[in-house]
Amino acid sequence: YVHSEFHEVLGVQEQMQRLPGLFWMDADELARQTLAALEGHRVVVVPGAVNQGIAALARLLPEGVVTALSTTFSRRYRNR
């Protein structure tokens, strides 16, 4: 998740504020990592240590478990 106006525009800013701070990235840091990946001709980049950890875990778990966890987690922060 990136600090921007995106969640405000969607009307879910209040729900998103409940998300722990370690899940958030600064927009400038995201841009820096993305540009570095482009310069390195990388096709796929997962910016941020937390995101990289989640991606690594997702590769180890069965697809059904990953889908269930992702769905459950995202419902907590979605506008109902």
N, CA, C and O atoms as a GROMACS GRO file, in nm:
protein
  320
    1TYR      N    1   0.084  -0.117   0.000
    1TYR     CA    2   0.000   0.000   0.000
    1TYR      C    3   0.088   0.123   0.000
    1TYR      O    4   0.194   0.126   0.064
    2VAL      N    5   0.045   0.226  -0.072
    2VAL     CA    6   0.124   0.348  -0.089
    2VAL      C    7   0.044   0.467  -0.039
    2VAL      O    8  -0.075   0.480  -0.068
    3HIS      N    9   0.110   0.553   0.036
    3HIS     CA   10   0.044   0.676   0.081
    3HIS      C   11   0.020   0.766  -0.040
    3HIS      O   12   0.114   0.816  -0.102
    4SER      N   13  -0.109   0.786  -0.073
    4SER     CA   14  -0.148   0.871  -0.185
    4SER      C   15  -0.296   0.906  -0.165
    4SER      O   16  -0.355   0.874  -0.062
    5GLU      N   17  -0.355   0.973  -0.265
    5GLU     CA   18  -0.497   1.009  -0.259
    5GLU      C   19  -0.586   0.895  -0.305
    5GLU      O   20  -0.708   0.907  -0.299
    6PHE      N   21  -0.529   0.787  -0.350
    6PHE     CA   22  -0.604   0.676  -0.411
    6PHE      C   23  -0.717   0.626  -0.322
    6PHE      O   24  -0.831   0.614  -0.367
    7HIS      N   25  -0.687   0.596  -0.196
    7HIS     CA   26  -0.789   0.540  -0.107
    7HIS      C   27  -0.895   0.643  -0.069
    7HIS      O   28  -1.011   0.608  -0.045
    8GLU      N   29  -0.856   0.768  -0.064
    8GLU     CA   30  -0.954   0.874  -0.037
    8GLU      C   31  -1.055   0.883  -0.151
    8GLU      O   32  -1.175   0.894  -0.128
    9VAL      N   33  -1.005   0.879  -0.274
    9VAL     CA   34  -1.092   0.887  -0.392
    9VAL      C   35  -1.189   0.768  -0.394
    9VAL      O   36  -1.305   0.784  -0.433
   10LEU      N   37  -1.142   0.651  -0.353
   10LEU     CA   38  -1.228   0.533  -0.350
   10LEU      C   39  -1.327   0.535  -0.234
   10LEU      O   40  -1.422   0.456  -0.231
   11GLY      N   41  -1.304   0.625  -0.138
   11GLY     CA   42  -1.392   0.632  -0.022
   11GLY      C   43  -1.360   0.529   0.084
   11GLY      O   44  -1.447   0.496   0.166
   12VAL      N   45  -1.238   0.477   0.085
   12VAL     CA   46  -1.200   0.374   0.182
   12VAL      C   47  -1.085   0.418   0.272
   12VAL      O   48  -1.021   0.335   0.337
   13GLN      N   49  -1.058   0.546   0.277
   13GLN     CA   50  -0.944   0.596   0.354
   13GLN      C   51  -0.954   0.559   0.502
   13GLN      O   52  -0.855   0.522   0.564
   14GLU      N   53  -1.073   0.569   0.557
   14GLU     CA   54  -1.092   0.538   0.699
   14GLU      C   55  -1.058   0.392   0.729
   14GLU      O   56  -0.990   0.362   0.827
   15GLN      N   57  -1.106   0.301   0.644
   15GLN     CA   58  -1.076   0.159   0.663
   15GLN      C   59  -0.926   0.133   0.648
   15GLN      O   60  -0.868   0.055   0.723
   16MET      N   61  -0.865   0.199   0.551
   16MET     CA   62  -0.724   0.175   0.524
   16MET      C   63  -0.634   0.226   0.636
   16MET      O   64  -0.523   0.176   0.654
   17GLN      N   65  -0.680   0.324   0.711
   17GLN     CA   66  -0.600   0.377   0.821
   17GLN      C   67  -0.584   0.274   0.933
   17GLN      O   68  -0.496   0.287   1.018
   18ARG      N   69  -0.668   0.171   0.932
   18ARG     CA   70  -0.655   0.065   1.033
   18ARG      C   71  -0.543  -0.033   1.000
   18ARG      O   72  -0.500  -0.111   1.085
   19LEU      N   73  -0.496  -0.029   0.875
   19LEU     CA   74  -0.389  -0.118   0.831
   19LEU      C   75  -0.260  -0.081   0.902
   19LEU      O   76  -0.223   0.036   0.904
   20PRO      N   77  -0.189  -0.178   0.960
   20PRO     CA   78  -0.064  -0.148   1.031
   20PRO      C   79   0.036  -0.074   0.943
   20PRO      O   80   0.045  -0.100   0.823
   21GLY      N   81   0.111   0.016   1.002
   21GLY     CA   82   0.206   0.100   0.931
   21GLY      C   83   0.312   0.024   0.852
   21GLY      O   84   0.361   0.074   0.752
   22LEU      N   85   0.347  -0.096   0.896
   22LEU     CA   86   0.454  -0.169   0.826
   22LEU      C   87   0.412  -0.211   0.685
   22LEU      O   88   0.497  -0.247   0.604
   23PHE      N   89   0.281  -0.208   0.654
   23PHE     CA   90   0.233  -0.244   0.521
   23PHE      C   91   0.241  -0.127   0.423
   23PHE      O   92   0.224  -0.147   0.303
   24TRP      N   93   0.265  -0.007   0.472
   24TRP     CA   94   0.262   0.112   0.387
   24TRP      C   95   0.399   0.147   0.334
   24TRP      O   96   0.500   0.130   0.402
   25MET      N   97   0.402   0.197   0.211
   25MET     CA   98   0.525   0.247   0.150
   25MET      C   99   0.508   0.395   0.119
   25MET      O  100   0.398   0.443   0.093
   26ASP      N  101   0.618   0.465   0.122
   26ASP     CA  102   0.621   0.604   0.080
   26ASP      C  103   0.626   0.607  -0.073
   26ASP      O  104   0.697   0.529  -0.135
   27ALA      N  105   0.550   0.697  -0.133
   27ALA     CA  106   0.542   0.704  -0.280
   27ALA      C  107   0.679   0.729  -0.342
   27ALA      O  108   0.711   0.671  -0.446
   28ASP      N  109   0.761   0.813  -0.280
   28ASP     CA  110   0.895   0.840  -0.335
   28ASP      C  111   0.983   0.716  -0.333
   28ASP      O  112   1.059   0.691  -0.427
   29GLU      N  113   0.973   0.636  -0.226
   29GLU     CA  114   1.052   0.514  -0.218
   29GLU      C  115   1.003   0.412  -0.321
   29GLU      O  116   1.084   0.344  -0.383
   30LEU      N  117   0.873   0.402  -0.338
   30LEU     CA  118   0.819   0.312  -0.440
   30LEU      C  119   0.868   0.353  -0.579
   30LEU      O  120   0.909   0.268  -0.658
   31ALA      N  121   0.865   0.481  -0.608
   31ALA     CA  122   0.912   0.530  -0.738
   31ALA      C  123   1.061   0.501  -0.756
   31ALA      O  124   1.102   0.460  -0.865
   32ARG      N  125   1.141   0.521  -0.652
   32ARG     CA  126   1.285   0.494  -0.660
   32ARG      C  127   1.311   0.347  -0.692
   32ARG      O  128   1.391   0.315  -0.779
   33GLN      N  129   1.242   0.257  -0.620
   33GLN     CA  130   1.263   0.114  -0.643
   33GLN      C  131   1.213   0.071  -0.782
   33GLN      O  132   1.274  -0.014  -0.846
   34THR      N  133   1.104   0.130  -0.825
   34THR     CA  134   1.050   0.096  -0.956
   34THR      C  135   1.144   0.142  -1.068
   34THR      O  136   1.169   0.067  -1.162
   35LEU      N  137   1.195   0.263  -1.056
   35LEU     CA  138   1.288   0.314  -1.158
   35LEU      C  139   1.417   0.231  -1.161
   35LEU      O  140   1.471   0.205  -1.268
   36ALA      N  141   1.464   0.191  -1.044
   36ALA     CA  142   1.584   0.108  -1.038
   36ALA      C  143   1.559  -0.027  -1.107
   36ALA      O  144   1.647  -0.079  -1.176
   37ALA      N  145   1.440  -0.082  -1.089
   37ALA     CA  146   1.406  -0.209  -1.154
   37ALA      C  147   1.400  -0.191  -1.306
   37ALA      O  148   1.446  -0.277  -1.381
   38LEU      N  149   1.342  -0.080  -1.351
   38LEU     CA  150   1.334  -0.054  -1.495
   38LEU      C  151   1.474  -0.038  -1.555
   38LEU      O  152   1.502  -0.089  -1.663
   39GLU      N  153   1.560   0.033  -1.483
   39GLU     CA  154   1.697   0.051  -1.532
   39GLU      C  155   1.771  -0.082  -1.539
   39GLU      O  156   1.860  -0.100  -1.623
   40GLY      N  157   1.734  -0.174  -1.451
   40GLY     CA  158   1.796  -0.306  -1.452
   40GLY      C  159   1.725  -0.403  -1.545
   40GLY      O  160   1.756  -0.522  -1.547
   41HIS      N  161   1.630  -0.351  -1.622
   41HIS     CA  162   1.555  -0.431  -1.720
   41HIS      C  163   1.481  -0.549  -1.656
   41HIS      O  164   1.464  -0.654  -1.717
   42ARG      N  165   1.439  -0.528  -1.532
   42ARG     CA  166   1.361  -0.633  -1.464
   42ARG      C  167   1.216  -0.624  -1.510
   42ARG      O  168   1.160  -0.515  -1.519
   43VAL      N  169   1.157  -0.738  -1.538
   43VAL     CA  170   1.019  -0.744  -1.586
   43VAL      C  171   0.921  -0.739  -1.470
   43VAL      O  172   0.817  -0.675  -1.478
   44VAL      N  173   0.955  -0.807  -1.361
   44VAL     CA  174   0.869  -0.812  -1.243
   44VAL      C  175   0.949  -0.759  -1.124
   44VAL      O  176   1.063  -0.798  -1.103
   45VAL      N  177   0.887  -0.670  -1.049
   45VAL     CA  178   0.951  -0.618  -0.928
   45VAL      C  179   0.848  -0.616  -0.816
   45VAL      O  180   0.733  -0.577  -0.836
   46VAL      N  181   0.891  -0.658  -0.699
   46VAL     CA  182   0.806  -0.651  -0.580
   46VAL      C  183   0.877  -0.556  -0.484
   46VAL      O  184   0.970  -0.596  -0.414
   47PRO      N  185   0.833  -0.429  -0.481
   47PRO     CA  186   0.901  -0.332  -0.397
   47PRO      C  187   0.863  -0.345  -0.250
   47PRO      O  188   0.749  -0.378  -0.216
   48GLY      N  189   0.959  -0.318  -0.164
   48GLY     CA  190   0.934  -0.319  -0.021
   48GLY      C  191   0.960  -0.454   0.042
   48GLY      O  192   0.922  -0.557  -0.012
   49ALA      N  193   1.025  -0.452   0.158
   49ALA     CA  194   1.062  -0.576   0.228
   49ALA      C  195   0.939  -0.656   0.269
   49ALA      O  196   0.938  -0.779   0.256
   50VAL      N  197   0.836  -0.590   0.318
   50VAL     CA  198   0.714  -0.661   0.360
   50VAL      C  199   0.650  -0.729   0.240
   50VAL      O  200   0.610  -0.845   0.248
   51ASN      N  201   0.639  -0.656   0.129
   51ASN     CA  202   0.580  -0.713   0.008
   51ASN      C  203   0.662  -0.831  -0.043
   51ASN      O  204   0.606  -0.930  -0.090
   52GLN      N  205   0.793  -0.821  -0.034
   52GLN     CA  206   0.879  -0.930  -0.078
   52GLN      C  207   0.860  -1.053   0.010
   52GLN      O  208   0.860  -1.166  -0.039
   53GLY      N  209   0.844  -1.030   0.139
   53GLY     CA  210   0.818  -1.142   0.231
   53GLY      C  211   0.685  -1.208   0.202
   53GLY      O  212   0.676  -1.331   0.202
   54ILE      N  213   0.582  -1.129   0.177
   54ILE     CA  214   0.450  -1.183   0.145
   54ILE      C  215   0.456  -1.262   0.014
   54ILE      O  216   0.398  -1.370   0.004
   55ALA      N  217   0.526  -1.209  -0.085
   55ALA     CA  218   0.538  -1.278  -0.214
   55ALA      C  219   0.611  -1.411  -0.197
   55ALA      O  220   0.572  -1.511  -0.257
   56ALA      N  221   0.716  -1.413  -0.116
   56ALA     CA  222   0.791  -1.537  -0.094
   56ALA      C  223   0.703  -1.640  -0.024
   56ALA      O  224   0.703  -1.757  -0.060
   57LEU      N  225   0.628  -1.596   0.075
   57LEU     CA  226   0.538  -1.687   0.147
   57LEU      C  227   0.430  -1.740   0.053
   57LEU      O  228   0.396  -1.858   0.057
   58ALA      N  229   0.378  -1.653  -0.032
   58ALA     CA  230   0.273  -1.694  -0.126
   58ALA      C  231   0.322  -1.802  -0.221
   58ALA      O  232   0.244  -1.887  -0.264
   59ARG      N  233   0.449  -1.798  -0.256
   59ARG     CA  234   0.504  -1.900  -0.346
   59ARG      C  235   0.515  -2.036  -0.276
   59ARG      O  236   0.515  -2.140  -0.342
   60LEU      N  237   0.524  -2.035  -0.144
   60LEU     CA  238   0.540  -2.160  -0.068
   60LEU      C  239   0.408  -2.226  -0.033
   60LEU      O  240   0.401  -2.347  -0.016
   61LEU      N  241   0.301  -2.147  -0.021
   61LEU     CA  242   0.172  -2.198   0.020
   61LEU      C  243   0.090  -2.247  -0.100
   61LEU      O  244   0.111  -2.200  -0.212
   62PRO      N  245  -0.002  -2.339  -0.077
   62PRO     CA  246  -0.091  -2.381  -0.186
   62PRO      C  247  -0.175  -2.263  -0.235
   62PRO      O  248  -0.211  -2.175  -0.157
   63GLU      N  249  -0.206  -2.262  -0.364
   63GLU     CA  250  -0.278  -2.150  -0.424
   63GLU      C  251  -0.412  -2.122  -0.354
   63GLU      O  252  -0.448  -2.006  -0.336
   64GLY      N  253  -0.483  -2.225  -0.316
   64GLY     CA  254  -0.612  -2.208  -0.248
   64GLY      C  255  -0.598  -2.136  -0.115
   64GLY      O  256  -0.683  -2.055  -0.078
   65VAL      N  257  -0.492  -2.166  -0.043
   65VAL     CA  258  -0.467  -2.100   0.086
   65VAL      C  259  -0.434  -1.953   0.064
   65VAL      O  260  -0.484  -1.866   0.136
   66VAL      N  261  -0.352  -1.925  -0.035
   66VAL     CA  262  -0.315  -1.787  -0.066
   66VAL      C  263  -0.439  -1.707  -0.107
   66VAL      O  264  -0.457  -1.594  -0.063
   67THR      N  265  -0.523  -1.766  -0.189
   67THR     CA  266  -0.645  -1.699  -0.233
   67THR      C  267  -0.737  -1.671  -0.115
   67THR      O  268  -0.790  -1.561  -0.103
   68ALA      N  269  -0.755  -1.768  -0.027
   68ALA     CA  270  -0.842  -1.749   0.090
   68ALA      C  271  -0.787  -1.641   0.182
   68ALA      O  272  -0.863  -1.557   0.230
   69LEU      N  273  -0.658  -1.642   0.208
   69LEU     CA  274  -0.597  -1.540   0.293
   69LEU      C  275  -0.610  -1.401   0.232
   69LEU      O  276  -0.644  -1.305   0.301
   70SER      N  277  -0.581  -1.391   0.104
   70SER     CA  278  -0.589  -1.263   0.035
   70SER      C  279  -0.732  -1.208   0.036
   70SER      O  280  -0.753  -1.090   0.061
   71THR      N  281  -0.828  -1.294   0.010
   71THR     CA  282  -0.968  -1.252   0.009
   71THR      C  283  -1.012  -1.206   0.147
   71THR      O  284  -1.077  -1.102   0.160
   72THR      N  285  -0.979  -1.282   0.250
   72THR     CA  286  -1.016  -1.247   0.387
   72THR      C  287  -0.953  -1.115   0.427
   72THR      O  288  -1.019  -1.029   0.485
   73PHE      N  289  -0.825  -1.099   0.397
   73PHE     CA  290  -0.754  -0.977   0.435
   73PHE      C  291  -0.811  -0.855   0.364
   73PHE      O  292  -0.834  -0.752   0.426
   74SER      N  293  -0.834  -0.866   0.233
   74SER     CA  294  -0.880  -0.750   0.156
   74SER      C  295  -1.022  -0.710   0.194
   74SER      O  296  -1.056  -0.591   0.188
   75ARG      N  297  -1.105  -0.804   0.232
   75ARG     CA  298  -1.243  -0.770   0.274
   75ARG      C  299  -1.245  -0.682   0.398
   75ARG      O  300  -1.337  -0.602   0.416
   76ARG      N  301  -1.144  -0.696   0.482
   76ARG     CA  302  -1.140  -0.616   0.604
   76ARG      C  303  -1.121  -0.467   0.575
   76ARG      O  304  -1.157  -0.383   0.658
   77TYR      N  305  -1.064  -0.434   0.460
   77TYR     CA  306  -1.029  -0.296   0.429
   77TYR      C  307  -1.105  -0.241   0.310
   77TYR      O  308  -1.078  -0.129   0.265
   78ARG      N  309  -1.198  -0.318   0.258
   78ARG     CA  310  -1.276  -0.274   0.143
   78ARG      C  311  -1.400  -0.200   0.189
   78ARG      O  312  -1.455  -0.228   0.296
   79ASN      N  313  -1.445  -0.105   0.108
   79ASN     CA  314  -1.569  -0.033   0.135
   79ASN      C  315  -1.684  -0.130   0.116
   79ASN      O  316  -1.699  -0.188   0.009
   80ARG      N  317  -1.765  -0.146   0.216
   80ARG     CA  318  -1.876  -0.245   0.209
   80ARG      C  319  -1.998  -0.187   0.149
   80ARG      O  320  -2.099  -0.256   0.136
   0.00000   0.00000   0.00000
